[in-house]
Amino acid sequence: MGEREWDWPVAELTALRVGRRLGVRVPASRPDRWSFVHIVPGESGFVVAHWEFEADRLEGHDHDLGAVRLRQALAADEAELLAVLRDWHLPPDRFRSSWDTVHVNAE
């Protein structure tokens, strides 16, 4: 991957800095499941979590039913966050506001 892929788009970096969650849809283990990676900013840095959900449970208010956390990492700052994303092969330009991740195709 080229170095430009590891640059944050301005809007998404700004969103993280003001405490907004970002996410990206990623390939799931089965066709009946959806998988997302979320970045959640907090006082002590960032939590990066990879979750998988039953697709038919995403249409209501019970999103956590059938949810499985596949992996999680903590990053103390933006540099560590980029290191986690590199390890997970997820360039920052793939992330969007978490409410917009359902419409982003999994690659």
Contacts in CASP RR format, 6 or more apart in sequence:
PFRMAT RR
TARGET T0000
AUTHOR 0000-0000-0000
METHOD contacts of the structure
MODEL  1
MGEREWDWPVAELTALRVGRRLGVRVPASRPDRWSFVHIVPGESGFVVAH
WEFEADRLEGHDHDLGAVRLRQALAADEAELLAVLRDWHLPPDRFRSSWD
TVHVNAE
1 89 0 8 1.000
1 91 0 8 1.000
5 91 0 8 1.000
5 92 0 8 1.000
5 93 0 8 1.000
6 82 0 8 1.000
6 85 0 8 1.000
6 86 0 8 1.000
6 91 0 8 1.000
6 92 0 8 1.000
7 92 0 8 1.000
7 93 0 8 1.000
8 16 0 8 1.000
8 92 0 8 1.000
8 93 0 8 1.000
9 92 0 8 1.000
9 93 0 8 1.000
12 22 0 8 1.000
12 92 0 8 1.000
12 93 0 8 1.000
12 95 0 8 1.000
12 96 0 8 1.000
12 97 0 8 1.000
13 78 0 8 1.000
13 92 0 8 1.000
15 22 0 8 1.000
15 97 0 8 1.000
16 22 0 8 1.000
16 39 0 8 1.000
16 41 0 8 1.000
16 46 0 8 1.000
16 78 0 8 1.000
16 81 0 8 1.000
17 41 0 8 1.000
19 41 0 8 1.000
19 42 0 8 1.000
20 41 0 8 1.000
20 97 0 8 1.000
20 98 0 8 1.000
21 38 0 8 1.000
21 39 0 8 1.000
21 40 0 8 1.000
21 41 0 8 1.000
21 97 0 8 1.000
21 98 0 8 1.000
22 38 0 8 1.000
22 39 0 8 1.000
22 95 0 8 1.000
22 96 0 8 1.000
22 97 0 8 1.000
22 98 0 8 1.000
23 36 0 8 1.000
23 37 0 8 1.000
23 38 0 8 1.000
23 39 0 8 1.000
23 95 0 8 1.000
23 96 0 8 1.000
23 97 0 8 1.000
23 98 0 8 1.000
23 101 0 8 1.000
24 36 0 8 1.000
24 37 0 8 1.000
24 90 0 8 1.000
24 94 0 8 1.000
24 95 0 8 1.000
24 96 0 8 1.000
24 101 0 8 1.000
24 104 0 8 1.000
25 34 0 8 1.000
25 35 0 8 1.000
25 36 0 8 1.000
25 101 0 8 1.000
25 102 0 8 1.000
25 104 0 8 1.000
25 105 0 8 1.000
25 106 0 8 1.000
26 35 0 8 1.000
26 36 0 8 1.000
26 37 0 8 1.000
26 50 0 8 1.000
26 90 0 8 1.000
26 106 0 8 1.000
26 107 0 8 1.000
27 35 0 8 1.000
27 106 0 8 1.000
27 107 0 8 1.000
28 34 0 8 1.000
28 35 0 8 1.000
28 52 0 8 1.000
28 55 0 8 1.000
28 106 0 8 1.000
29 35 0 8 1.000
29 52 0 8 1.000
32 54 0 8 1.000
32 55 0 8 1.000
32 56 0 8 1.000
33 52 0 8 1.000
33 53 0 8 1.000
33 54 0 8 1.000
33 55 0 8 1.000
34 52 0 8 1.000
34 53 0 8 1.000
34 55 0 8 1.000
34 58 0 8 1.000
34 102 0 8 1.000
34 106 0 8 1.000
35 50 0 8 1.000
35 51 0 8 1.000
35 52 0 8 1.000
35 53 0 8 1.000
35 70 0 8 1.000
35 106 0 8 1.000
36 50 0 8 1.000
36 51 0 8 1.000
36 52 0 8 1.000
36 53 0 8 1.000
36 101 0 8 1.000
37 48 0 8 1.000
37 49 0 8 1.000
37 50 0 8 1.000
37 51 0 8 1.000
37 88 0 8 1.000
37 90 0 8 1.000
38 48 0 8 1.000
38 49 0 8 1.000
38 51 0 8 1.000
38 98 0 8 1.000
39 46 0 8 1.000
39 47 0 8 1.000
39 48 0 8 1.000
39 81 0 8 1.000
39 95 0 8 1.000
40 46 0 8 1.000
40 47 0 8 1.000
40 48 0 8 1.000
40 49 0 8 1.000
44 74 0 8 1.000
44 76 0 8 1.000
45 74 0 8 1.000
45 75 0 8 1.000
45 76 0 8 1.000
45 77 0 8 1.000
45 81 0 8 1.000
46 74 0 8 1.000
46 75 0 8 1.000
46 80 0 8 1.000
46 81 0 8 1.000
46 84 0 8 1.000
47 72 0 8 1.000
47 73 0 8 1.000
47 74 0 8 1.000
47 75 0 8 1.000
48 72 0 8 1.000
48 73 0 8 1.000
48 74 0 8 1.000
48 75 0 8 1.000
48 81 0 8 1.000
48 84 0 8 1.000
48 85 0 8 1.000
48 88 0 8 1.000
49 69 0 8 1.000
49 71 0 8 1.000
49 72 0 8 1.000
49 73 0 8 1.000
50 69 0 8 1.000
50 70 0 8 1.000
50 71 0 8 1.000
50 72 0 8 1.000
50 88 0 8 1.000
51 67 0 8 1.000
51 68 0 8 1.000
51 69 0 8 1.000
51 70 0 8 1.000
52 67 0 8 1.000
52 68 0 8 1.000
52 70 0 8 1.000
53 63 0 8 1.000
53 66 0 8 1.000
53 67 0 8 1.000
53 68 0 8 1.000
54 65 0 8 1.000
54 66 0 8 1.000
54 67 0 8 1.000
57 63 0 8 1.000
57 65 0 8 1.000
57 66 0 8 1.000
58 102 0 8 1.000
71 88 0 8 1.000
73 84 0 8 1.000
73 87 0 8 1.000
73 88 0 8 1.000
75 81 0 8 1.000
75 83 0 8 1.000
75 84 0 8 1.000
82 92 0 8 1.000
85 91 0 8 1.000
85 92 0 8 1.000
94 104 0 8 1.000
96 104 0 8 1.000
END
